[in-house]
Amino acid sequence: MNILVCDDDREIVEAIEVYLKNEGYNILKCYSGFEAIDTVKDNDVHLIIMDIMMPEMDGIKTTMKIREIKNIPVIMLSAKSEETDIVLGLNMGADDYITKPFNPLELIARVKSQLRRYTTLGSAVDSEKSNFYQTGDMVIDDERKEIAVEGEVVKLTPVEYKILLFLTRNKGRVFSIDDIYEAVWNEPSFNPENTVAVHIRRIREKIEIDPKNPRYLKVVWGVGYKVEDI
């Protein structure tokens, strides 16, 4: 697995390289957003660890540019004082975030969680010839990892896809934020409200004609979320 680490602080990049190399990962190092984009174009990258605050092109703009090229899981690095940037980063396509200073064990756990989802979503489904899930005019083809609404293909990030697939497989059932986090992230939940809510909002913007009055992905106030059984 190739992991791209991008941060203008070379000491942080070197530290992350040490932690992840010990886990058997191959590390590609970049120190600017422009370098990161070129590296993604020229290499098979499985996951990106991206600092938010960088000169010339910040991590959020870099992630947006990368999303135009490839659909790769992105973990944002941020200082605790940059909480608004974290939410913005999630809105712009990041899959997860970790704050500085970070615990190496937490970083490794989040990397492994993202890579598990990446490889699971990218693997062929052998158990059945076809795996289609439908509600109303929304169809999920889990063999091809495609979602179509009213015949139009909708592009989701790996995390967004996993959330929508989980809820659609269980359409009509209401799941709490903790339920969704543990099912999708494959780890115990710890204050997951912002992370899940941002992903839900992004999914609605992509699949709903009117995200403020959703037809498919609905909130059950005080309980959680569900995909409507139409």
JOHUZI-V343398 format. One record per residue. N is the residue number from 1. RES is the residue in one letter. OMEGA is omega in whole degrees, 0 to 359 (* if undefined). Layout:
N	RES	OMEGA
N	RES	OMEGA
This chain:
1	M	178
2	N	179
3	I	178
4	L	177
5	V	183
6	C	179
7	D	179
8	D	175
9	D	185
10	R	180
11	E	178
12	I	179
13	V	181
14	E	180
15	A	179
16	I	179
17	E	180
18	V	182
19	Y	187
20	L	176
21	K	178
22	N	178
23	E	176
24	G	181
25	Y	174
26	N	187
27	I	171
28	L	188
29	K	176
30	C	183
31	Y	176
32	S	178
33	G	180
34	F	177
35	E	182
36	A	181
37	I	179
38	D	181
39	T	179
40	V	179
41	K	189
42	D	186
43	N	175
44	D	184
45	V	182
46	H	180
47	L	179
48	I	170
49	I	192
50	M	175
51	D	179
52	I	187
53	M	175
54	M	178
55	P	178
56	E	177
57	M	183
58	D	185
59	G	180
60	I	178
61	K	179
62	T	178
63	T	178
64	M	179
65	K	180
66	I	180
67	R	177
68	E	185
69	I	185
70	K	179
71	N	184
72	I	176
73	P	181
74	V	172
75	I	179
76	M	171
77	L	181
78	S	170
79	A	182
80	K	181
81	S	186
82	E	185
83	E	178
84	T	178
85	D	178
86	I	180
87	V	178
88	L	179
89	G	177
90	L	178
91	N	183
92	M	173
93	G	176
94	A	183
95	D	182
96	D	177
97	Y	175
98	I	185
99	T	176
100	K	351
101	P	185
102	F	174
103	N	181
104	P	180
105	L	178
106	E	178
107	L	181
108	I	180
109	A	181
110	R	177
111	V	181
112	K	180
113	S	180
114	Q	181
115	L	176
116	R	180
117	R	181
118	Y	182
119	T	178
120	T	181
121	L	181
122	G	185
123	S	179
124	A	178
125	V	185
126	D	190
127	S	181
128	E	178
129	K	180
130	S	176
131	N	179
132	F	177
133	Y	185
134	Q	168
135	T	185
136	G	180
137	D	177
138	M	182
139	V	175
140	I	174
141	D	186
142	D	173
143	E	182
144	R	183
145	K	182
146	E	176
147	I	177
148	A	176
149	V	183
150	E	176
151	G	180
152	E	179
153	V	180
154	V	180
155	K	177
156	L	172
157	T	179
158	P	180
159	V	178
160	E	179
161	Y	183
162	K	178
163	I	183
164	L	177
165	L	179
166	F	182
167	L	181
168	T	175
169	R	182
170	N	186
171	K	182
172	G	180
173	R	179
174	V	179
175	F	178
176	S	177
177	I	179
178	D	178
179	D	182
180	I	182
181	Y	183
182	E	179
183	A	185
184	V	182
185	W	179
186	N	177
187	E	179
188	P	181
189	S	176
190	F	184
191	N	185
192	P	190
193	E	182
194	N	184
195	T	182
196	V	183
197	A	179
198	V	179
199	H	178
200	I	180
201	R	179
202	R	179
203	I	180
204	R	181
205	E	183
206	K	186
207	I	185
208	E	174
209	I	177
210	D	183
211	P	180
212	K	176
213	N	189
214	P	176
215	R	188
216	Y	188
217	L	189
218	K	174
219	V	171
220	V	191
221	W	179
222	G	182
223	V	182
224	G	184
225	Y	175
226	K	167
227	V	184
228	E	175
229	D	186
230	I	*
